[in-house]
Amino acid sequence: MATEFIKTATIYRDSSQWDSAITYFEKAIRMYEEKNLWRKKFETQAELSYTRISALQYEQAQIELRELIPEAKKRLTIRDTSVAHLLDVEGKLYNETGAYSEGKMSLLESLDIKEALKARSEDISRTLYELGNTYREMGELDLAMETYKKDLDIRKELYGDKNIHTVTVYNNIAIILKNTGRFSEALEVYLSCDSILRDLYGNDSQRRAAGLNGIAIIYAQTGKYPEALKYFNQLLTIDRSTLGENHPYLAKTYSNLGILHELMGDYKSAEDLHKKALAIKLQSFEPDNPNLISDYKGLSIIMSHIGDVDQALLYQRQVLQMEQAAYSKNDPRIATTYNMMAASLESKGDYESAWQNLKKAEEIFLNNGRDFIELGPVYHTMASNLETQGKYKEALNYAGKALKINLQAGKQHPHVAGNHVLIGTIFLDQGLIDSAQHHFQIALEIDRKVFGDKHLEVARNYGLISDAFFTMDSFAKAMENIQLAIGSATHGYNHKDDTSNPNPEQTLIPNTVASLLGAKGKILNYYATEKDDLELLRTAMSTFDAAATMIDAAQFSYKAQGSVLALREELDPVFEEAIDVAYTLYHKTGDRNYLKKAFEFSEKNKAALLVSAINESRAKTFAGIPDSLLSKENELERDLTYHEQLLKEERSATTPDVNLIEKLQTSIFDLQSKYNRLIEDFNKNYPRYYRLKYNTKISLDEVEIRFQEMGEILLEFYLGKEYLYIFTIGKNQEDLHRISIPADFLFMIEKLKTALSSNESTIDSFAKVSYDLYQYLIKPVESVLDNKKITIVPDGELGYIPFEVLISELPDSPGHELAYLIKKHSISYAFSATYLVEQSEKSAADSKLGYLAFAPNFNSRNDTGDPLNPNLLATREVVRGSLAELPGALKEVESLSKYFNGTFLQNEKANESNFKRMAHDFAIIHLATHAIIDEVNPLNSRLLFTIEGDTTNDGDLHAWELFNMQINARMAVLSACNTGFGKIQKGEGVLSLGRAFAYAGCPSRLMSLWPAQDASTADLMVSFYRSLSDGLSKDEALRIAKLDYLNNAADFNLHPFYWAGFILQGDPSPIIVKSRILPIVLGFAGLAIFGFFIFHILRRANLR
């Protein structure tokens, strides 16, 4: 009866009816157990476990085998064929789940038993086959080939050549040939095997799957994509009909199709296929299982293509960890990942780290003892790295090496085209136009033959050819080729019409199209200027408008903020040229629409992430998203930021902990994946969220209304390479000025910054550069300022200087009183006009409570401010060896408490926990403390609180922690040093601690641009709060405080170092909170009214 059960189970298993097969195997096993037929029981158990593996029941199979193998060794003997069969199944299980080292141990033990017992040839063949697979997966290709050949000899003797058992081994030998670059030999073996299988089993048999997969991969690797697609589609049809929709083998086919579609330039389909594959695989495997590597790798390549480089790196680092855990250290797959990471790091400008990764990749390939085809791409990336750094001779050498290797795959291979593109770029960089054009044309011919006319590589080729013609001053040819480039990167766009431009819906790579449109606009602008052609100029304007729309589309598709910043920095020249065209059209035509366009371009490249964060916050509030999901999003965002900072700190440590880095990278990958899925859910299921989040456009009219109501004037700056653009916007006032700036303009800003940040510089040395800068920054717009309040939106390095100190005339003598701008104007600052308008609604609401002030002590700290440290310690006194206590802090808070109600926490109570717990309840937050600024990693900049012995709240409030807080204060007074200073990020501004408070929702910040002096800071704060309590606006209160200081300070303390460091950023409107004076005033008013009534009552009584 048991034998019949086994026959029935085998029939069910062969027809993929796993549950029925398992049921009958279990029945047979129970019968053998009842009769103590242990060998038959273990043999049948091996078949059952094998069936569980086929049914993807890996966990159950593992549990069974862990119990069975020791039991079999105990009941039988260690050297028994039944034990060997169980070890074979265990080896297969390990291979299926990616545990190749463990699989090898099991299979070698099985082989040892079988050879010792002189087992049947077919038994030994079974083990050799699985062992060969293990060696192959581990990258030990020589051992794999040797093992397969042993197995093949056995099978040929047993079955002959035209048999499924023999063909299966031939297919695996073809894989080794393919992996060692012997493509034609591998293809010949695959095609021969497939012919045999078709004759034996028909066209629709699942037995053809491995061969079809191999054939398709070879065609893909040799650049024959249509043929590859044909065979993959055949495989997909077979898999779907024989395996069902949730089998890992089907997922593998989806993965390979994803890779092929990426190579063909269809990134949307590629991403969908990889995600579909992952969804199936994750039903059977853990997220760190090697079976998922191909999809993570594929997604990283797609992210690189669309410009989301930080997200690509996140995938690549996860892949590297998984590969290093699963494969041998010299596995070519690891080398390929190193190469991918190098390309990503190069695009971020980290050439040194990129080179280190490339050398690791090169070492792996050379250690294998062969010139693998994959070594060509490594040398290509090396050449690209050197070319980007201007090392053209070395770059050409490596490009030549890459070309020589890549030609082994055929003259028409896409890698060969890529080599010609790079060589042409090297020549173009050196002005060798004819040589560059020669290589670009070769590349174009290859890519068009391989990909057709619609592909990213074809578009890039046309773009480079256009660049070359533009350099040669050939307008018609430059335009013809840039249009061809845009046509190749889009669908449904008529590239023959120079006046038209595509929209984001017509491309899958908006970042690339944005760059091409920028190049087109530049060509049109150049020739429009030469010919004084207004129509060409208008076409240039519409082209830049389309480019800006593409940039927005690219930004909205990115998952990593770092990629957004990189995109904005890379395409900043597009905005600069766009503003220049708009300026020219505005002044030539007087059409206000061009002024509006110029302003729109300027705003698009300011505080992009900050404005996006505000919009996202509003979107979450009004989109109807459940609180539970918002809480989940906040938690993921907080955890993600925390782990990212830990990773940055560990990487920058003197002796980084490699194991900790790997654990952190895995955690970040997992958190980012969950966060991305949640945001995708928001976008898909809450349409209002999507609309609100991505509506970042504020018009010039909206800005004008705001400034007309406030009676102020806006000065918005855009700092280009040759020109400074100044927008003036206010009541009955709108204009755009273009000022030619000298080559040393940035040096002038640096010179003023240096003079301001030290009390050792003289007034005279400061005055000269201050006056010079006034001529560029204020003099051109002086006539429209009157005595109005000014809001300044700086750009780039202009964010480092307080405009208040600019002087309109040079002093006649050393003691002459200086004509500071602040003497005529109240001044505040903003990240962007968009940000200011977006925040105005929040600012209108008053908080319930008054102030919350902190004055920590630093007795237990040992921070020193060593100049060799990458962190710049920002203290409020000259300190040697330790942080100083701040005697002025008490004076500041006393002045605050004199005019406003609130809470003052000092010493031990002035800790980080209390700040986080209480900060959202108060109108004014005042922090009288020290700050540590990290210019390398701005998110690591921090404010210091009293240490409280808490590992979570360690007394250091980091910028990244503020990013994950919600602060409802109307104003944050950051009375510490350098709180307005930080790294400049193009398209975003100064990455300061003040910006972190803006991210947290605080609409107004009083912050410092250099190390503040304690006593003068305290004097400023006293005067500032007094004026603020009188109902004055924040900017006017600060102006009065600074003027009070200038009027009362001793001569040796008149240097701007002492009084000009603090600036107001954000909403300048008054703060209306309950003050201490108001109840007293109301009390006296009440008594007066009461007395008035008593007087009249008595008077009436007397009259009666």
Secondary structure, DSSP 4 states (H G I P E B T S, - for coil): -HHHHHHHHHHHHHTT-HHHHHHHHHHHHHHHHHTT-HHHHHHHHHHHHHHHHHTT-HHHHHHHHHHHHHHHHHHS-SS-HHHHHHHHHHHHHHHHTT-HHHHHHHHHHHHHHHHHTT--HHHHHHHHHHHHHHHHHTT-HHHHHHHHHHHHHHHHHHH-SSSHHHHHHHHHHHHHHHHTT-HHHHHHHHHHHHHHHHHHH-TT-GGGHHHHHHHHHHHHHTT-HHHHHHHHHHHHHHHHHHH-TT-HHHHHHHHHHHHHHHHTT-HHHHHHHHHHHHHHHTTTS-TT-GGGHHHHHHHHHHHHHHT-HHHHHHHHHHHHHHHHHHS-TT-HHHHHHHHHHHHHHHHTT-HHHHHHHHHHHHHHHHHTTS--TTHHHHHHHHHHHHHHTT-HHHHHHHHHHHHHHHGGG-TT-HHHHHHHHHHHHHHHHTT-HHHHHHHHHHHHHHHHHHH-SSSHHHHHHHHHHHHHHHHTT-HHHHHHHHHHHHHHT-SS--TT-TT----GGG-S-HHHHHHHHHHHHHHHHHHHHHHT-HHHHHHHHHHHHHHHHHHHHHHHH-S-HHHHHHHHHHTHHHHHHHHHHHHHHHHHH--HHHHHHHHHHHHHTSSHHHHHHHHHHHHHHHTT--HHHHHHHHHHHHHHHHHHHHHHHHHTSSS--HHHHHHHHHHHHHHHHHHHHHHHHHHHH-HHHHHHHT-----HHHHHHHHHHHTEEEEEEEE-SSEEEEEEEETTEEEEEEEE--TTHHHHHHHHHHHHT-TTS-HHHHHHHHHHHHHHHTGGGGGGTTT-EEEEE--GGGGGS-GGG-BSS--SSTTPPP-BGGGT--EEE-S-HHHHHHHHHHHTSPPSEEEEEEE---TT------TTSSEEEE-SS--SSSPPP-HHHHHHHHHHHHHB-EEEEEGGGSBHHHHHHHGGGEEEEEEES-EEEESSSGGG-EEE-B--S-SSS-SEEEHHHHHT-----SEEEEESTTTT--EEETTTEEE-HHHHHHHTT-SEEEEESSPPPHHHHHHHHHHHHHHHHTT--HHHHHHHHHHHHHHHS-GGG-SHHHHSSEEEEE--------BSHHHHHHHHHHHHHHHHHHHHHHHHHHH-
